[in-house]
Amino acid sequence: MVKRTKEIMKKIILLVLAFTSLIMVGCGNIENGDGTYRVATSPNTYIIDSCEYIGYIGYGSGDIIAHKGNCRFCKERDSIKWEKRKKELEELVTKLKEK
């Protein structure tokens, strides 16, 4: 029983060490070639598939983007969709009133 516990502990320790080394190697700065590093100061806006995203791309393993909450393309699509739905409901109400 003690031998099995030691084997399990060795595997756990190796797994923790592998995970820690993966994190240490994966997180790094991007060097510009002249000894300076790129640092993300403010998020950029990207347009992908007719939607706006904000984030940081090109800064090594720390790339991240997220959909903007006030995406102008989504607002336009929603307004067109809701205008169409409003018109359909108005037509339905007039039909029901006629009966």
Phi, psi and omega per residue, in radians:
M1 nan -0.704 -3.131
V2 -1.165 -0.655 -3.136
K3 -1.123 -0.725 3.123
R4 -1.128 -0.701 3.120
T5 -1.114 -0.709 3.110
K6 -1.106 -0.712 3.118
E7 -1.104 -0.732 3.125
I8 -1.139 -0.744 3.126
M9 -1.112 -0.685 3.102
K10 -1.075 -0.751 3.140
K11 -1.139 -0.698 3.120
I12 -1.122 -0.782 3.134
I13 -1.099 -0.762 3.114
L14 -1.103 -0.686 3.118
L15 -1.126 -0.753 3.110
V16 -1.125 -0.755 3.113
L17 -1.110 -0.732 3.127
A18 -1.126 -0.754 3.137
F19 -1.124 -0.750 3.133
T20 -1.122 -0.757 3.135
S21 -1.173 -0.601 3.080
L22 -1.098 -0.742 3.114
I23 -1.159 -0.743 -3.116
M24 -1.120 -0.684 -3.124
V25 -1.350 -0.651 -3.081
G26 -1.252 -0.433 -3.115
C27 -1.708 1.927 -3.137
G28 -2.643 2.929 3.105
N29 -1.629 2.696 3.086
I30 -1.682 2.075 -3.129
E31 -1.559 2.406 -3.122
N32 -1.359 -0.188 -3.131
G33 1.826 -0.319 3.132
D34 -1.904 0.319 3.121
G35 1.619 -0.121 3.114
T36 -1.734 2.850 -3.115
Y37 -2.103 2.577 3.049
R38 -1.389 2.332 3.125
V39 -2.202 2.268 3.122
A40 -1.353 2.078 -3.111
T41 -1.827 -0.743 3.101
S42 -2.482 2.594 -3.079
P43 -1.224 2.580 3.069
N44 -1.682 2.785 3.078
T45 -1.809 2.297 -3.140
Y46 -2.142 2.485 3.057
I47 -1.903 2.029 -3.116
I48 -2.282 2.197 -3.138
D49 0.885 0.822 3.124
S50 0.930 0.745 2.990
C51 -2.462 2.616 3.140
E52 -1.654 2.363 3.093
Y53 -2.231 2.621 3.037
I54 -2.078 2.639 3.102
G55 2.781 -2.861 -3.112
Y56 -2.177 2.112 3.077
I57 -2.214 2.385 3.102
G58 1.673 0.341 3.131
Y59 -1.988 0.688 3.099
G60 1.455 -2.472 -3.078
S61 -1.400 0.053 -3.126
G62 -1.734 0.402 3.132
D63 -1.156 2.355 3.128
I64 -2.716 2.430 3.033
I65 -2.396 2.746 3.097
A66 -2.551 2.598 3.132
H67 -1.176 2.365 3.125
K68 -1.256 2.445 3.113
G69 -1.241 -0.415 -3.131
N70 -2.008 0.775 -3.125
C71 -1.089 2.160 -3.067
R72 -1.193 -0.536 3.129
F73 -1.208 -0.705 3.106
C74 -1.162 -0.669 3.103
K75 -1.077 -0.750 3.120
E76 -1.107 -0.787 3.130
R77 -1.103 -0.751 3.140
D78 -1.121 -0.720 -3.120
S79 -1.144 -0.687 3.103
I80 -1.146 -0.750 -3.126
K81 -1.113 -0.765 -3.101
W82 -1.258 -0.577 3.066
E83 -1.131 -0.716 3.106
K84 -1.120 -0.760 -3.141
R85 -1.140 -0.686 3.121
K86 -1.098 -0.736 3.118
K87 -1.103 -0.750 3.109
E88 -1.064 -0.732 3.139
L89 -1.173 -0.683 3.102
E90 -1.102 -0.725 3.084
E91 -1.100 -0.700 3.119
L92 -1.121 -0.739 3.129
V93 -1.108 -0.753 3.128
T94 -1.128 -0.659 3.091
K95 -1.126 -0.715 -3.139
L96 -1.201 -0.594 3.126
K97 -1.213 -0.570 3.139
E98 -1.195 -0.503 -3.126
K99 -1.350 nan nan
